[in-house]
Amino acid sequence: MNNCDVEVDQAVELKFESSSTGSDITDQKFCLNGFRCPFRLQIYFILCYFLGLLVNVAHEIGAPDPWYQVGFVLTTGINSSYVLGYSGSIMVPLGWIGGVVGLLLAAAISLNANVLVARLHNVGGKRQIRYRDLAGHIYGRKMYCLTWALQYVNLFMINTGYIILAGQALKAIYVLYRDDGALKLPYCIAIAGFVCALFAFGIPHLSALRIWLGFSTFFSFVYIVIAFVLSLRDGLNSQKRDYSIPASHWDRIFSTIGAIANLVFAYNTGMLPEIQATIKEPAIKNMEKALWFQFTVGGLPLYAVTFMSYWAYGSSTSSYLLNSVHGPVWVKTVANIASFLQTVIALHVSTFCKLLQVFLPRLRSSSL
């Protein structure tokens, strides 16, 4: 184990000890100078969320989770509120042919890549429970450190996006009833970060999310069905649709690059070894079952809402689909509430596996 790994693991162990002895963390100070309110509130609650996980959470390595529970974890990730933006961020820049082919091709490539990674779980005679361990075992110390850094970047960007999505859902609810501009998006993001922090303190480990995974699936079903039905109704009532790819030459180039990045992001969690560490034995076979579930049954809602909304609204599709649909206010309210709650759960699942498995001490597994 390298020096930087030892220092980090020891630091986390001390945090866990302080939590178990009941000591508080009021002496911790965060320098947020330079951030003006309300952005200071956003950063503060994001930090509170991550701190709550580090201090109050003990992830269960090797927890006996069945493959279908892991499949629901993966499905929760790809059918999070991000799917409400794929029609605007993928289909609009690429069009029908590029968007459909890109989504299907990205799914096939991602499935193959994830299956290959899953089969490396026991390489070297021990369980590789973290991406950085696997990369270091195969490619050496430099790739170990690079993978470690990239996981932090990936963690920060995706989970910050989750909190922004949750704030956007709250903002959409407010606008449905009062469009006076009093409650601005940054304040909604701060509120969302606070709710995520509370949820983090209430769920002590990944296996405790079992019942919440059921709620997450239900919430995903609610906003996807509502978005699909309202898009279908708007599409049937619409006389003209414009599917032309907007923007100038250079804007089109950059929007295409962004769409391709979204295609890669849509199916990949960046934490497959971490999730596989919680699955029942045989880990490789069960993980493959979970992956096939994710890329077959789990991918259907994504395709349905993405293609239907692009068919209905064309190039005018909003980056947050629920802002484009038309229907009863109470129906759109239910959809936005479901989107908000599902995002809180999805963020928690993502942070559990990315953050805690990066920090927790390495598991010494016996040879199989």
Residue pairs with C-beta under 8 A, 6 or more apart in sequence:
1 9
1 362
2 141
2 144
4 145
5 362
8 359
9 359
9 360
9 361
9 362
12 54
12 359
12 360
12 361
13 361
15 54
15 55
16 55
16 58
18 25
18 55
19 55
19 56
25 51
25 55
28 51
30 44
30 47
32 40
32 43
32 44
35 43
38 184
38 186
38 187
38 189
38 190
39 186
41 186
41 187
41 190
41 193
42 163
42 186
42 189
42 190
42 193
44 190
44 193
45 163
45 190
45 192
45 193
45 194
45 196
45 197
46 159
46 160
46 163
46 193
48 193
48 194
48 197
49 159
49 163
49 193
49 196
49 197
49 200
49 347
49 351
50 351
50 355
52 197
52 200
52 201
53 200
53 351
53 352
53 355
53 356
54 355
54 356
54 359
56 200
56 201
56 204
57 200
57 203
57 204
57 205
57 352
57 356
58 204
58 205
59 205
59 206
59 352
59 353
59 356
59 357
59 360
60 205
60 206
60 207
60 278
61 129
61 277
61 278
61 360
61 363
62 127
62 277
62 278
62 363
63 205
63 206
63 207
63 278
64 280
65 206
65 207
65 278
65 279
65 280
66 279
66 280
66 286
67 279
67 280
67 286
67 287
67 289
67 290
67 293
68 289
68 290
68 293
69 210
69 213
70 275
70 276
70 278
70 279
70 286
70 287
70 290
71 289
71 290
71 291
71 293
71 294
71 298
72 213
72 214
72 216
72 217
73 209
73 213
73 275
73 290
73 349
74 269
74 275
74 290
74 291
74 293
74 294
74 298
75 217
75 293
75 294
75 297
75 298
76 213
76 216
76 217
76 220
76 342
76 345
76 346
76 349
77 269
77 346
77 349
77 350
78 266
78 267
78 294
78 298
78 299
78 302
79 220
79 224
79 298
79 301
79 302
80 162
80 165
80 220
80 342
80 343
80 346
81 162
81 165
81 166
81 169
81 223
81 339
81 342
81 343
81 346
82 161
82 165
82 265
82 266
83 224
83 301
83 302
83 305
83 306
84 223
84 227
84 305
84 320
84 321
84 322
84 339
85 319
85 320
85 321
86 262
86 266
86 302
86 305
86 306
87 305
87 306
87 307
87 309
87 310
87 313
87 317
87 321
88 317
88 318
88 319
88 320
88 321
89 258
89 259
89 262
89 319
90 99
90 102
90 103
90 259
90 262
90 263
90 266
90 306
91 99
91 306
91 307
91 310
91 317
92 245
92 246
92 255
92 310
92 315
92 317
93 245
93 252
93 255
93 256
93 258
93 259
94 102
94 245
94 256
94 259
95 243
95 245
96 243
96 310
98 259
99 259
99 306
99 310
100 307
102 259
102 260
102 263
103 263
103 266
103 302
103 303
103 306
106 263
106 264
106 266
106 267
107 267
107 295
107 299
110 264
110 267
110 268
110 295
111 267
111 291
111 292
111 295
113 268
114 268
114 272
114 291
115 288
115 291
117 134
117 272
117 273
118 272
118 276
118 284
118 287
118 288
118 291
119 284
119 288
120 128
120 134
120 138
121 127
121 128
121 273
121 276
121 283
121 284
121 287
122 128
122 283
122 284
122 368
123 134
123 137
123 138
124 137
125 367
125 368
126 364
126 365
126 366
126 367
127 277
127 283
127 363
127 365
128 134
128 137
128 273
129 273
129 274
129 276
129 277
129 357
129 362
129 363
129 365
130 273
130 274
130 277
130 357
130 358
130 362
131 147
131 151
131 270
131 271
131 272
131 273
131 274
132 144
132 145
132 147
132 148
132 151
132 358
133 144
133 273
133 362
134 273
135 143
135 144
135 146
135 147
136 143
136 144
136 147
148 358
151 270
151 271
151 354
151 358
152 358
154 270
154 354
155 350
155 351
155 354
155 355
155 358
158 265
158 270
158 350
159 347
159 350
159 351
159 354
162 196
162 343
162 346
162 347
162 350
163 189
163 192
163 193
163 196
163 343
163 347
164 189
164 192
165 320
165 339
165 343
166 189
166 192
166 195
166 196
166 339
166 340
166 343
166 344
166 347
167 185
167 186
167 188
167 189
167 190
167 191
167 192
167 193
168 185
168 188
168 320
169 192
169 322
169 336
169 337
169 339
169 340
169 343
170 188
170 191
170 192
170 336
170 340
171 183
171 184
171 185
171 188
172 320
172 322
172 323
172 332
172 336
173 333
173 336
173 337
173 340
174 183
174 188
176 329
176 332
176 333
176 336
177 329
192 340
192 343
192 344
195 344
196 344
196 347
196 348
199 344
199 345
199 348
200 348
200 351
203 209
203 212
203 348
205 352
206 278
206 349
206 352
206 353
207 278
209 345
209 348
209 349
209 352
212 345
212 348
213 345
213 349
215 341
215 345
216 342
216 345
216 346
216 349
218 338
219 338
219 339
219 341
219 342
219 345
220 301
220 338
220 342
221 301
222 334
222 335
222 338
223 322
223 335
223 336
223 338
223 339
223 342
224 301
224 304
224 305
226 325
226 327
226 331
226 332
226 334
226 335
226 338
227 305
227 309
227 321
227 322
227 325
227 335
228 304
228 305
228 308
228 309
230 325
230 326
230 327
230 331
230 332
231 305
231 308
231 309
231 311
231 312
231 313
231 321
231 324
231 325
232 308
232 312
233 326
233 327
234 312
234 313
234 324
234 325
234 326
235 241
235 308
235 311
235 312
235 313
238 312
238 313
241 311
241 312
241 313
241 314
242 314
242 315
242 316
243 310
243 314
243 315
244 315
245 252
245 315
246 315
247 255
266 302
267 294
267 295
267 299
269 275
269 350
269 353
270 354
271 350
271 353
271 354
271 357
272 287
273 357
274 353
274 354
274 357
275 287
275 353
276 283
276 287
277 357
277 363
279 286
279 287
279 290
280 286
305 321
309 317
309 321
309 324
310 317
313 324
316 324
317 324
318 324
322 332
322 335
322 336
322 339
325 332
